[in-house]
Amino acid sequence: MDISSICNSLHEAQQQLALHTAIQKNHALTCVAEAIAAHCDAIIAANQQDLDAARQRGMSEALLERLMLDKKRIDGIVQSMQIVIAQADPVGEVTGGWDTPKGLSIKQVRVPLGVVAIIYESRPNVTVDAFCLAYKSGNAILLRGSSSALHSNQALLAAITQGLQNAGADGVAGAVSLCEPQADHSDVDAILSATGHIDCVLPRGGAKLIQNVVQNAKIPVIETGAGVCHLFVDESADVDAAARIAENAKIQRPGACNAIECILVHKAVAKAFLPKLAAAFSGRVELRCDNASYQLLQEAGAFDAQSACYVPRATVATEADFGFEFLELICAVKLVDDIHEAITYINSHSTHHSETICTNDRAHARAFQARVDSACVYVNASTRFTDGGEFGFGAELGISTQKLHARGPMGIKALTTTKFLIDGDGQVR
């Protein structure tokens, strides 16, 4: 892969895009949304090729669900684009301004990062989300999806390119490029080493991908995290509500990064909550329980340990089950003595993505939100809301678990930085 040539083209396109007004960018994105809708059948057909190949390779149902596109999801992609189009253009926003004692007028304004790259797995919707957010914020973008979604990504890029061309002078078709994955990952190595050509790279996927990018990149990284998310059921919790939240947070999309992977239960409420959890999961989720929770479930008759197929499925957890991102219908369960133990456990086992507490104790709720060191901390709500669309961003680049530049769901502003504009009238120092 000739990374220099690709990035030079992206840089030239970005320089052109940087001069476009919000009206021009919105017109171009509207044309892209229309093209994606018009190419819906072709995109679904390409996606079916990817799904068929993935099934032959034995991909899990949870990961197949992440890969799948249908009419409803494509409609959702278009709707997400429309939300981004309706948002204010961040470029040129004045974030601060003042005059110095020596008469200099200083303004701090938002500007694009420049040329960005995103390396991501499965989820072909990321192709459109990342492009849309990059384009609206004045950036050119290099897309490196996974081989499992290659046909889907190619079909989506064809629609994006057609839409930009349909926009005429308002469209900058060169502002997006798709990198075809190489079996030896040499393309990823080239991206991560593109010092002076790519301004930042975002990894979006599993822990292995993210770790590889963070450890080997020679260019700036905006780290999006794997999701080892926790639910803590406090002693004052409404156990029925907690069971509903657990069901939603684990089962709705188990392959998503904001699905819970571990449930911590205050020992005082464990006897009341665990049977309700078992009933809510109703055999759909395998529970990996610590000794105390396993014994309580057995005593409650929630499962038959002697049966080959017990409901719910439950086993005694190993240490490796705690702090692990299953990305499927498996969930660890652990009893704790109090909220302080729960917070300490979460901070040492999570990936600092999303955590939630079920409680009716306001002081405990505020202590949990203040002390848990994660990007998104909920009270009495599912972690599945950690999403750019749910936060009102329309689309997202990913969920940042780092603390510098961006944290949590990343929308348009995550692809901007600032610069200072200083006006004087002849001052010297």
N, C-alpha and C positions, 0 to 999 in steps of 0.2 A: 504494500500500500504506500503510495507516494503522499505521505502526510503533509509535506511542505506545500505541494501543489494544491491539495484539497483545502488546506487552511488559508493559503493565499487567496483562493477564490472566495472562500467564506469571508475573509477580511475585507476584500473589495466590496462584496455585497453588503457587509455590515456598515461600511462607510457610506454607502448609498442609502441604506435604510435609516441611518442615524439622522438624515436630513428630512425624512418624511414626517408629516404632521400626524396627529392622532386621527384625523379624518381619513387620510390616505391609508394608514395602517388598518383602521377599522373596515374600510372598503375592501382591502385585500383579504382580510380575514373572513369577511362576509362571503366573498367569492369562494374561498376555500371551504367554508361550511356548506355552501350550496353544492360544490363539486363532490364533497364526501357523501352528501345525501344522494346525489345523482349516481354515484359509483357504488351504492350500497350492495347491490347484487354481486358485483365483481369482487368487492372486499370480502363478503361472506364466503364466496366460492374459494378465494385464496386462503382464507382462514380455515376452511374445511380441510384443505391440503395439509396445513400445519397440524390440525387436530388428529387427522388420520395417521400421520407419521408419528406423532407423539404417543398415540395409543399403541402403536406397534412397538415403540420403545419401552412401553410399560409405565408411562407417566401416571402418577396418582390422580385420582378424580379431583382432589382439591386443586392441584396444579393445572389440570385440564380446564377447570372452571375459570381460572385466572386467564388462560389463553383464549378462551372462547369469545367470539363476536357473533352477535345476531342482530336482527333489525332493532330490537329494543335498545341494545347497547350502543349501536351506531347512532340511533336517535339521541341517546344520552350524551354521546360525544359531541354531537352538533349543538345540543342545548348548552353544554358546558362552554363551548366556543362562544355562543351568543352571550353568556354571562360575562366572559372575559371581554368581549367587544364592548359591552355596556359599561365596563369599569373605566374609571379615570386613568388616563395615560400617566404613568409615574415619571416619565422622562421630562426633565425640566422643573419638577416640583421643587419649590424652595423649602428646605427643611430647617433653615436658620438664617439669620441675618443681623448684622450689627455694624456700627461705626466705631472705629478705633479713636483713641485720643489724638492721633496724628492725622485724622481726617480721611483714613481709608474706609471705603464702604465694602464690607465683606458679605457675600452670600454663599450659602452652601446649597448645592442643587443636586438632584438625582440625575445620574447618567447611566447608560448601559454598561455592562461588564465588557462587552465586545464579542469575542468568539467563545462560545461555550460548547462543551461536549457532555453528553449523557450516555452512560453505559448501563443498560438495564436488561432484565430478564423477563421472558414471557410477556404478559400484559401489553398487547399491541396498542391499547388506548393511550399508553404513555407516549407513543410516537406523535399523536396529535396534541396531547396536553402539553408536552415539552415544546413542540414547535410553536403552538399558539402563544404560550406565555413568553417564549423567547422573542417572537416576532413583535408582539405588542410592546415589549419593553426595549425594543430596538437592537436586539442581539441576533447574530447569526448562530446557527446551531448545527453541530455534528451529532447525528444519532447513531448509536451503536447498540442495536437490539440483539437478542439472542437468536441462535440458529433455529430454535424451535418455533419462532414467530416470523421467520424470514419472508415467506410469501405474503403474510398479512401486512407486514411493514412495507414491503415493496408496493402492494396495492394501495395502501394509505398514502405513501409518498407520491405515487402517481396522481392520486386525487388532489393532494396538496399542491403539487407542481401545476396541475391543470388549473386549479383555482387561482393561483398567483398569476399565471399567464392570462387568465380571463380578466384579471383586474387591470390589465393594461399597464400604464405608467405607474400606477399605484402598487403594483406587485413586484417584489424583488425575489424572483425564483431562485436566485443563487444563494439566498440566505439560509437554505436548509440543504443538508446532504446526509445520505444514508450510507453507513459503512457496512459492507457485507462481511459477516463474521468469518474469521479464518479458524480452521480446526486447531491450529497451534497457538491461537490467541496472539499472534504477532501483531495484529491490528490494534489490540488493546495495549500492548507494550508501546507501540508507536504513539498512540494517543497520550499515554501517561508520560511519555518522554518529550512531548512536543513543547518544550520550553520556548517561549517567544512567539509561539503560533496560536496556542489555545490559552485563554485567560483563566479558565477554571473548568473542572470536570466534576460531574455528579454521578456517583454510583447509586443505582436503585435496584435492589434485589436481595438475595440471601446474604447471610453472614460471610460466606466464603468470598463472594464477589466484592463486598464492601471492604473486607480486610485486605484483599489483594490490591485494591485501588489505593486505600489509605497508606499501606506500607510501601508501595512501589512508585507512586506518582511523584514526578519531579515538578509538576505544576500544581497550583492551588486546588484543593479539594473541598467541596461542600458535602460533608458526610451525611448521608441518609442512613438511618439505622435499621437493623433487623429489629423485629418487634417481640421481645419477651415481655409481654404485658401482664399485669396482675390485677386481680380483684380481691379486695379485703372486705370480708363480712364482719363488721364490728359487733360488739355485744348488744348494742342498741338497735341493730338493723331490723327492718321489716323483712323477715325471712322470705316471704312470698315474693316481694319486689326483688330481693337479692337473687332469688332463683330465676326470675324472668330476665334480669340483667345478665346473669351468667349464661343463660341459654342463648340470648342474642349475641353476646360478646364472643362466645365460642363457636356457635353453630352457623350463624348467618353466612359467613364467608371464612371458613377455618384457614384458608390459605392466605388470608390477608395479613399484613404486618400489624394491624391494629386489633386482631383477635387475641383474646386472653390465652395465656399458656399455663397460668398457675392461679389457683384460688386459695387464698389464706383465710382461715376461719378462726374467729375468737373461740376459745375452748368453751366459754360460757354459753354460747349459742349453737355449738356444733350439733348437739343431739336434735335440736329443732330444725336446723338448716340442712344438714346432710341428706336426710331422706327426701326433702323437697328438691334438692339438687339432683338426686338420683332420679326422681320422677320427672323433672324437667328435661333431663338428658335422655331418659327413657331408652337406654341401650344404644343410643347413637354415638356416644362419646366414651372412649376408654379412659377410666380414671386411674392415674398413677398416684396412689395414696401413701402418705407416711403411715407408720404403724398405728398411731392413735386414731386417725380418720378411718383407716381400713377396718379397725376393730369396731368402731362405732357404727359404720355401715353394716357390718356383719351382724352385730347385736340387734340392729333395727330391722333386720330381715330385708334389707334393700337389695341383696343379691344372694345367690346360693353359691358359696365358694366350692362346693363339691361338683357343681354342674359344669359340663364342658362349655355350655353357652349360657352364661348367666347375664342377667339384666339388672342394672347396667354392668358393663364389663369393668372389672376392677382388679388391679394387681397392686402389690406392695412396690412402692417406688424405690429406685436406686438414687444415689446422690446425683448421678448424671441427668436425672429427669428434672431436677430443679435448676432453673436458669437456662433451659433449653427451648429453642423455638421449634415446636413440632410441625406447624403449618399443616396440620391435619386434625382429625377428630380424636385427639388425645389431650388430656388436661391433667396437670399435676395438682394435688390437693395436700394442704399442710395445715395443721392446727398451730395456733400461736397463743401465748399467754395474755398479750395485751397489744394495744396499738403501737407501743414503742418497739416491741419485737417485730411487728409487721413492717413498720417503716424501715427499721434496720435491715431486715431481710430483703425488702424490695430494693433498697439502695445498693445492696451488695450483689443482687442476682439479676436485676433488670438490665435492659439495654437503653434505659432512660428515654423510652418512647412514650408510652401511655399507661397510666395506672388509674384505678378507681376504687373508691371506698363506698360501701353501703352502710349508712349510719343515720341515726336520728339524734345524735349528740353533736350540737353545733361546734363545741370546742374541739371535739375529735376531728370533725370535718376540716376545720381551719388548720389544725395542727398537721393533718395529713397533707393538705395542699401546700403548707408552708415548708414542710420538711422533706417531702418526697422529691428527689432530684431527677425529674423527668420533664420532657418537653410539654406534655399535656397531662394534667392531673384533675380527675373528675370526682364529683360527689354525687352519688345516687344516679348514675347514668352509665351507659355502655361505652366502652372504649372504641366501639366501632364508629363513633362520631369523629374520630381523628382523621379528617379527610378534607382536602381543599374545597371540594364541592359543598360539604356540610358546613364548613366554616364561611361559606359565601364567596370563595375565591373563584368559583367556576371550575377551575382545573388546578392541578398541583404538579410540581416537579418531584415531589417526594416529601417524606417527613424527616426533617433534619433533627438529629439527636445531639449535635454539637452545640457549643455555646457562643461561638464567634460568628458574626455576620447574620446568620439565620438560625432559627430554632422552631421546631414544630412544622405544621403544614406550610409549604413554600408556594406562594403565589407570585404575582408579577414583581413585587418589590424585591423578592429574593434574588432576582437577576439584575439588580441595579447596585451601583455603588454611589458615592458622592464625590464631587470635587468643589473646590472653593473658587469663586469668581470675585476678584478684587479690583475695584476701581479707585484710581487716585487722580491727582491733578498735579503731578510733578514731585511727589514726596520722595526723599532719599533718606537712608538710615545712616 
